[in-house]
Amino acid sequence: MHPTSALPTAAAPAHLPGADQPVWRDKLSQLLESTGEGIFGIDMDGCCTFINRAGAELLGYAPAEVLGQNMHELAHHSHEGGAHYPEQLCPIFNAFRKALPCRIDTELFWRRDGSGFPVEYSSYPIVDGGVVQGAVVTFVDISERQQAQQALRHANDVLEQRVDERTHALSAALQQLRELSAYTHTVREEERTRIAREVHDELGSLLVALKMDVNWLDKRLSEQQQKNSDDAQAMRENMRGKCQNMGRLIESAVDNVGRIITDLRPSILDHQGLWAALEWQAHEFAQTAELQCDWSMEVAPAVAAADALPGSLTVAVFRIFQEMLSNVGRHAQATAIGIRIQADTQGIAIEVQDNGVGADAEAFEAATAYGVMGMRERARHFGGSIHIESVLGRGSLFHLHIPLSN
């Protein structure tokens, strides 16, 4: 910082108009003094030719003390941190030496007491008769602006930290929910397996035994039919009719029990594996729904074995496939269905396409689309995804992809 003794004290302040100056100069002087921004002019040597009161006060001087001083050496001599700022690199001087106007808000001006303050300044060349005579510089203290920006950045940082914390907590809760959903599916499948086994072992056996007893009774009544009076024969004939009707009802009950057992847990899934179960389910559905079925399945030998995939994954894929077919049966009103299944060591891909009525995309994202949500949650648990394409009047395409580790 330059000592104040080097500053002129007797020079007439160039920023004040004399009595013999034109009226426009007086108006210009009043304009310069009325603004809150600092304004000063410099000649080709970089020395101050005029400065308004606001500019001098921002630098800690009286206006007369600044006149004639090299403004770079006086107020722009150092970078933040104290490193020397060479005059030839100063954007202010480039305004008149290279005729390059500038606007800077990343530098400091220095006060008389040696303290620096951040400024935003503009420097424009003064041209007279096509010749650059110097430059005019406007500047303003932006300390409060930077403090506000810093406070805003701090608030943003705090907000981002809180958002990150909430996001982490939400992600953890969502992961727990998905794990709970997967556990629920596992428990449900185990319960279905248990119920199917008990129905098969207990109710199925009882129905078969009852059927055998009814058949025995019908046979005995037939043997006694010719040994008795006409009235006894008529009664026995009626009893035989009842036995035969009971037999038909028992056969129907046996069929229904078998269907319920299959719905709960298809035995083919446990005995022959996923791929046989998928093929059986596809053709069973097509036959029941009276749909033309275009079937294709390609399974690599490495994943074709019944025990090649984890049991939980096998059940998930089968249940997702069932839900795809169920959607077709409930909503599509289709006459034909195309099924493509491909599986290798990289993953499993299943496509189910129908020629039905289709639906808007929003229908599959609705809060009440529980079947679609269930499929997606099952697939997501194994790192997979469900993609759905549907066009009104042109059917729907369900695509399942589940990656497999090598």
C-alpha positions as CSV (number, residue, x, y, z in Angstrom):
1,M,0.0,0.0,0.0
2,H,1.3,3.4,-0.9
3,P,1.9,5.9,1.9
4,T,-0.6,8.7,2.1
5,S,2.3,11.3,2.1
6,A,2.8,10.5,-1.5
7,L,-0.7,11.6,-2.4
8,P,-1.3,15.2,-3.6
9,T,-3.1,17.5,-1.1
10,A,-3.1,20.8,-2.8
11,A,-4.4,19.9,-6.2
12,A,-7.8,21.3,-7.1
13,P,-10.3,18.4,-7.2
14,A,-10.9,17.7,-10.9
15,H,-14.3,16.1,-10.2
16,L,-15.7,19.5,-9.1
17,P,-16.8,21.9,-11.9
18,G,-15.5,25.5,-11.9
19,A,-17.7,28.5,-12.2
20,D,-16.5,29.1,-15.7
21,Q,-17.3,25.6,-16.9
22,P,-20.3,24.9,-19.2
23,V,-23.6,24.0,-17.7
24,W,-23.4,20.5,-19.1
25,R,-20.2,19.8,-17.1
26,D,-22.0,21.0,-14.0
27,K,-24.8,18.6,-14.7
28,L,-22.4,15.7,-15.4
29,S,-20.6,16.4,-12.1
30,Q,-23.9,16.3,-10.3
31,L,-24.8,13.0,-12.0
32,L,-21.5,11.5,-11.0
33,E,-21.9,12.6,-7.4
34,S,-25.4,11.3,-7.1
35,T,-24.7,7.7,-8.0
36,G,-23.9,5.1,-5.4
37,E,-21.4,3.3,-7.6
38,G,-17.8,4.3,-7.7
39,I,-16.7,5.9,-11.0
40,F,-13.3,7.1,-12.0
41,G,-11.4,8.0,-15.2
42,I,-7.8,7.3,-16.0
43,D,-5.5,8.6,-18.7
44,M,-3.2,6.6,-21.0
45,D,-0.7,6.3,-18.1
46,G,-3.3,4.8,-15.8
47,C,-3.5,7.9,-13.6
48,C,-6.8,9.1,-12.2
49,T,-8.3,12.1,-14.0
50,F,-11.6,12.2,-12.1
51,I,-13.3,10.2,-9.4
52,N,-16.7,10.7,-7.7
53,R,-17.2,10.9,-4.0
54,A,-18.7,7.4,-3.7
55,G,-15.7,5.8,-5.4
56,A,-13.2,7.7,-3.2
57,E,-15.0,6.7,-0.1
58,L,-15.2,3.1,-1.1
59,L,-11.4,3.2,-1.3
60,G,-11.0,5.1,1.9
61,Y,-9.8,8.4,0.5
62,A,-10.9,11.9,-0.2
63,P,-11.4,12.6,-3.9
64,A,-8.5,15.1,-4.1
65,E,-6.1,12.5,-2.6
66,V,-6.8,10.1,-5.5
67,L,-6.4,12.5,-8.5
68,G,-3.2,11.9,-10.4
69,Q,-2.4,8.6,-8.8
70,N,-1.9,5.4,-10.7
71,M,-5.1,3.5,-10.0
72,H,-3.7,0.1,-10.4
73,E,-0.9,0.7,-7.9
74,L,-3.3,2.5,-5.6
75,A,-6.2,0.1,-5.5
76,H,-5.6,-3.0,-7.7
77,H,-2.1,-4.0,-7.0
78,S,-2.6,-7.5,-5.5
79,H,-4.6,-10.6,-5.9
80,E,-6.6,-12.2,-3.1
81,G,-4.0,-13.7,-0.8
82,G,-1.4,-10.9,-1.4
83,A,0.2,-12.1,-4.6
84,H,1.4,-9.2,-6.9
85,Y,-0.9,-8.3,-9.7
86,P,1.1,-7.1,-12.8
87,E,-0.2,-4.0,-14.4
88,Q,0.1,-5.4,-17.9
89,L,-2.4,-8.1,-17.0
90,C,-5.0,-5.7,-15.6
91,P,-8.3,-5.8,-17.5
92,I,-8.9,-2.2,-16.6
93,F,-5.8,-1.0,-18.5
94,N,-6.6,-3.3,-21.4
95,A,-9.7,-1.2,-21.9
96,F,-7.6,1.7,-23.3
97,R,-4.3,0.0,-24.3
98,K,-6.0,-2.7,-26.3
99,A,-9.5,-1.1,-26.7
100,L,-11.0,-4.1,-24.9
101,P,-14.0,-3.3,-22.6
102,C,-14.5,-5.7,-19.7
103,R,-16.8,-6.6,-16.8
104,I,-15.2,-8.5,-13.9
105,D,-16.7,-9.7,-10.6
106,T,-14.0,-12.0,-9.3
107,E,-11.3,-9.6,-8.1
108,L,-10.5,-7.3,-5.2
109,F,-9.9,-3.6,-4.8
110,W,-7.8,-2.5,-1.9
111,R,-8.6,0.3,0.6
112,R,-6.3,2.8,2.1
113,D,-6.0,0.8,5.3
114,G,-4.7,-2.2,3.4
115,S,-8.0,-4.2,3.5
116,G,-9.4,-5.7,0.4
117,F,-13.0,-6.0,-0.7
118,P,-14.6,-7.9,-3.6
119,V,-15.8,-5.7,-6.4
120,E,-17.7,-5.9,-9.6
121,Y,-16.2,-3.4,-12.1
122,S,-16.5,-2.4,-15.7
123,S,-13.9,-0.7,-17.8
124,Y,-14.6,1.0,-21.1
125,P,-12.2,3.0,-23.3
126,I,-12.7,6.8,-23.8
127,V,-12.4,7.7,-27.4
128,D,-12.0,11.2,-28.8
129,G,-11.8,11.8,-32.5
130,G,-11.2,8.1,-33.1
131,V,-8.2,8.1,-30.7
132,V,-8.4,6.3,-27.3
133,Q,-7.7,8.9,-24.6
134,G,-8.1,6.6,-21.5
135,A,-10.8,4.7,-19.8
136,V,-13.7,5.1,-17.5
137,V,-14.2,2.6,-14.7
138,T,-17.3,1.9,-12.6
139,F,-17.1,-0.4,-9.6
140,V,-19.3,-1.5,-6.6
141,D,-18.6,-3.3,-3.4
142,I,-20.2,-6.8,-3.7
143,S,-19.3,-8.0,-0.2
144,E,-23.0,-8.3,0.9
145,R,-23.8,-10.0,-2.4
146,Q,-21.1,-12.6,-1.8
147,Q,-22.2,-13.1,1.8
148,A,-25.7,-13.7,0.6
149,Q,-24.5,-16.1,-2.1
150,Q,-22.4,-17.9,0.5
151,A,-25.3,-18.1,2.9
152,L,-27.4,-19.4,0.0
153,R,-24.8,-22.0,-0.9
154,H,-24.6,-23.0,2.8
155,A,-28.4,-23.3,2.9
156,N,-28.4,-25.4,-0.3
157,D,-25.6,-27.6,1.2
158,V,-27.7,-28.1,4.3
159,L,-30.8,-28.8,2.3
160,E,-29.0,-31.3,0.0
161,Q,-27.6,-33.0,3.1
162,R,-31.0,-33.3,4.5
163,V,-32.4,-34.5,1.2
164,D,-29.6,-37.1,1.0
165,E,-30.4,-38.2,4.6
166,R,-34.1,-38.5,3.8
167,T,-33.4,-40.2,0.5
168,H,-31.1,-42.7,2.2
169,A,-33.7,-43.4,4.9
170,L,-36.4,-43.7,2.2
171,S,-34.2,-46.1,0.2
172,A,-33.6,-48.2,3.3
173,A,-37.3,-48.3,4.0
174,L,-38.1,-49.2,0.4
175,Q,-35.5,-52.0,0.5
176,Q,-36.9,-53.3,3.8
177,L,-40.4,-53.2,2.2
178,R,-39.2,-55.2,-0.8
179,E,-37.5,-57.7,1.4
180,L,-40.7,-58.0,3.3
181,S,-42.6,-58.4,0.1
182,A,-40.2,-61.2,-1.1
183,Y,-40.5,-62.9,2.3
184,T,-44.3,-62.7,2.1
185,H,-44.2,-64.3,-1.3
186,T,-42.0,-67.1,0.0
187,V,-44.2,-67.7,3.0
188,R,-47.3,-67.7,0.7
189,E,-45.7,-70.3,-1.6
190,E,-44.7,-72.5,1.4
191,E,-48.3,-72.2,2.7
192,R,-49.7,-73.1,-0.7
193,T,-47.4,-76.1,-0.9
194,R,-48.5,-77.2,2.6
195,I,-52.2,-76.8,1.9
196,A,-51.9,-78.6,-1.5
197,R,-50.1,-81.5,0.1
198,E,-52.7,-81.8,2.9
199,V,-55.6,-81.5,0.5
200,H,-54.0,-84.2,-1.7
201,D,-53.1,-86.5,1.2
202,E,-56.3,-86.1,3.3
203,L,-59.2,-84.9,1.3
204,G,-58.1,-86.6,-1.9
205,S,-57.7,-90.0,-0.1
206,L,-61.0,-89.6,1.6
207,L,-62.8,-88.9,-1.7
208,V,-61.2,-91.9,-3.3
209,A,-62.2,-94.2,-0.4
210,L,-65.8,-92.8,-0.5
211,K,-65.9,-93.4,-4.3
212,M,-64.8,-97.0,-3.7
213,D,-67.5,-97.6,-1.1
214,V,-70.2,-96.1,-3.3
215,N,-69.2,-98.3,-6.1
216,W,-69.2,-101.4,-3.8
217,L,-72.7,-100.5,-2.6
218,D,-73.9,-100.1,-6.2
219,K,-72.5,-103.4,-7.1
220,R,-74.2,-105.2,-4.1
221,L,-77.5,-103.6,-4.9
222,S,-77.2,-104.8,-8.5
223,E,-76.6,-108.4,-7.3
224,Q,-79.7,-108.4,-5.1
225,Q,-82.0,-106.8,-7.7
226,Q,-83.4,-110.1,-9.1
227,K,-83.8,-111.9,-5.7
228,N,-86.6,-109.8,-4.3
229,S,-90.2,-108.6,-4.9
230,D,-91.1,-105.9,-7.3
231,D,-91.3,-103.3,-4.6
232,A,-87.9,-104.2,-3.2
233,Q,-86.5,-104.1,-6.7
234,A,-87.9,-100.6,-7.3
235,M,-86.4,-99.4,-4.0
236,R,-83.0,-100.9,-4.9
237,E,-83.2,-99.4,-8.3
238,N,-83.7,-96.0,-6.8
239,M,-80.9,-96.6,-4.4
240,R,-78.6,-97.6,-7.3
241,G,-79.6,-94.3,-9.0
242,K,-78.6,-92.4,-5.9
243,C,-75.3,-94.3,-5.6
244,Q,-74.5,-93.6,-9.3
245,N,-75.3,-89.9,-8.8
246,M,-73.2,-89.8,-5.7
247,G,-70.4,-91.4,-7.7
248,R,-70.6,-88.7,-10.3
249,L,-70.5,-86.0,-7.6
250,I,-67.5,-87.6,-6.0
251,E,-65.7,-87.7,-9.4
252,S,-66.5,-84.0,-9.8
253,A,-65.2,-83.3,-6.3
254,V,-62.0,-85.3,-7.1
255,D,-61.5,-83.2,-10.3
256,N,-62.1,-80.0,-8.4
257,V,-59.7,-81.0,-5.6
258,G,-57.1,-81.8,-8.3
259,R,-57.7,-78.4,-9.9
260,I,-57.3,-76.6,-6.5
261,I,-54.1,-78.5,-5.8
262,T,-52.7,-77.5,-9.2
263,D,-53.7,-73.8,-8.6
264,L,-52.1,-73.8,-5.2
265,R,-48.9,-75.6,-6.3
266,P,-48.5,-77.3,-9.7
267,S,-46.9,-80.7,-9.0
268,I,-45.2,-80.4,-12.4
269,L,-43.2,-77.5,-11.1
270,D,-41.7,-79.6,-8.4
271,H,-41.3,-82.8,-10.3
272,Q,-40.3,-81.7,-13.8
273,G,-39.0,-78.2,-13.3
274,L,-39.7,-74.6,-14.5
275,W,-39.6,-75.1,-18.3
276,A,-42.0,-78.0,-18.3
277,A,-44.3,-76.1,-16.0
278,L,-44.3,-73.1,-18.2
279,E,-45.1,-75.1,-21.3
280,W,-47.9,-77.0,-19.5
281,Q,-49.3,-73.7,-18.2
282,A,-49.2,-72.0,-21.6
283,H,-51.1,-74.8,-23.4
284,E,-53.5,-75.3,-20.5
285,F,-54.4,-71.6,-20.6
286,A,-54.8,-71.5,-24.3
287,Q,-57.0,-74.6,-24.3
288,T,-59.2,-73.3,-21.4
289,A,-59.5,-69.8,-22.9
290,E,-60.0,-71.2,-26.4
291,L,-57.1,-69.1,-27.9
292,Q,-54.8,-69.9,-30.7
293,C,-51.3,-70.2,-29.2
294,D,-48.1,-69.5,-31.1
295,W,-45.5,-71.1,-28.8
296,S,-41.7,-70.9,-28.8
297,M,-39.2,-71.8,-26.1
298,E,-35.4,-72.0,-26.4
299,V,-33.5,-73.0,-23.2
300,A,-29.8,-73.4,-23.1
301,P,-28.6,-76.8,-21.7
302,A,-26.8,-75.1,-18.9
303,V,-30.1,-73.8,-17.4
304,A,-32.4,-76.6,-18.7
305,A,-31.8,-78.9,-15.7
306,A,-34.6,-79.0,-13.2
307,D,-32.3,-77.9,-10.4
308,A,-30.3,-75.4,-12.4
309,L,-32.2,-72.4,-10.9
310,P,-32.9,-71.5,-7.2
311,G,-36.3,-72.6,-6.1
312,S,-37.4,-69.1,-5.2
313,L,-36.5,-67.8,-8.6
314,T,-38.3,-70.7,-10.3
315,V,-41.5,-70.0,-8.3
316,A,-41.2,-66.2,-9.1
317,V,-40.8,-66.7,-12.8
318,F,-43.7,-69.2,-12.9
319,R,-46.0,-66.9,-10.9
320,I,-45.2,-63.9,-13.1
321,F,-45.9,-66.0,-16.2
322,Q,-49.3,-67.0,-14.7
323,E,-50.1,-63.4,-14.0
324,M,-49.3,-62.4,-17.6
325,L,-51.7,-65.0,-18.9
326,S,-54.2,-64.0,-16.3
327,N,-54.1,-60.4,-17.6
328,V,-54.8,-61.7,-21.1
329,G,-57.7,-63.8,-19.9
330,R,-59.3,-61.0,-17.8
331,H,-58.9,-58.0,-19.9
332,A,-57.6,-58.6,-23.5
333,Q,-60.6,-60.2,-25.2
334,A,-58.1,-61.8,-27.5
335,T,-58.4,-64.6,-30.0
336,A,-54.7,-65.4,-30.3
337,I,-51.7,-65.3,-28.1
338,G,-47.9,-65.5,-28.8
339,I,-45.5,-66.7,-26.2
340,R,-41.7,-66.5,-26.6
341,I,-39.3,-67.9,-23.9
342,Q,-35.5,-67.7,-24.1
343,A,-33.1,-68.6,-21.4
344,D,-29.3,-69.0,-21.2
345,T,-26.6,-68.3,-18.7
346,Q,-27.1,-64.5,-19.1
347,G,-30.8,-64.4,-18.2
348,I,-34.4,-65.3,-18.8
349,A,-36.6,-63.5,-21.2
350,I,-40.4,-64.2,-21.5
351,E,-42.7,-62.4,-23.9
352,V,-46.5,-62.7,-23.9
353,Q,-48.3,-60.9,-26.7
354,D,-52.0,-60.9,-27.5
355,N,-54.2,-59.5,-30.3
356,G,-56.8,-58.1,-27.9
357,V,-58.3,-54.6,-27.3
358,G,-55.1,-53.1,-25.7
359,A,-55.1,-50.4,-23.1
360,D,-53.7,-46.9,-22.3
361,A,-50.2,-46.9,-20.7
362,E,-51.8,-45.2,-17.7
363,A,-53.9,-48.3,-17.0
364,F,-50.7,-50.4,-16.2
365,E,-49.4,-47.6,-13.9
366,A,-52.6,-47.1,-11.9
367,A,-52.6,-47.5,-8.2
368,T,-55.2,-50.3,-8.5
369,A,-53.1,-52.3,-11.0
370,Y,-52.1,-54.8,-8.3
371,G,-51.3,-57.6,-10.7
372,V,-48.8,-55.5,-12.6
373,M,-47.3,-54.2,-9.3
374,G,-46.9,-57.7,-8.0
375,M,-45.2,-58.9,-11.2
376,R,-42.8,-55.9,-11.0
377,E,-42.0,-56.4,-7.3
378,R,-41.3,-60.2,-7.9
379,A,-39.0,-59.4,-10.9
380,R,-37.2,-56.5,-9.1
381,H,-36.4,-58.7,-6.2
382,F,-34.2,-60.8,-8.5
383,G,-32.8,-57.7,-10.4
384,G,-35.3,-58.1,-13.2
385,S,-37.8,-55.9,-14.9
386,I,-41.2,-55.9,-16.5
387,H,-41.8,-53.9,-19.7
388,I,-45.3,-53.4,-21.1
389,E,-46.3,-52.1,-24.5
390,S,-50.0,-51.6,-25.4
391,V,-51.9,-49.9,-28.1
392,L,-55.7,-49.5,-28.1
393,G,-57.2,-51.9,-30.5
394,R,-53.9,-53.6,-31.3
395,G,-53.2,-55.7,-28.2
396,S,-50.5,-55.8,-25.5
397,L,-47.0,-57.1,-25.1
398,F,-45.6,-58.1,-21.7
399,H,-41.8,-58.6,-21.5
400,L,-40.1,-60.1,-18.5
401,H,-36.3,-60.1,-18.2
402,I,-34.4,-61.5,-15.3
403,P,-30.5,-61.6,-15.4
404,L,-28.7,-64.7,-14.3
405,S,-25.2,-64.7,-12.8
406,N,-22.6,-66.9,-14.6
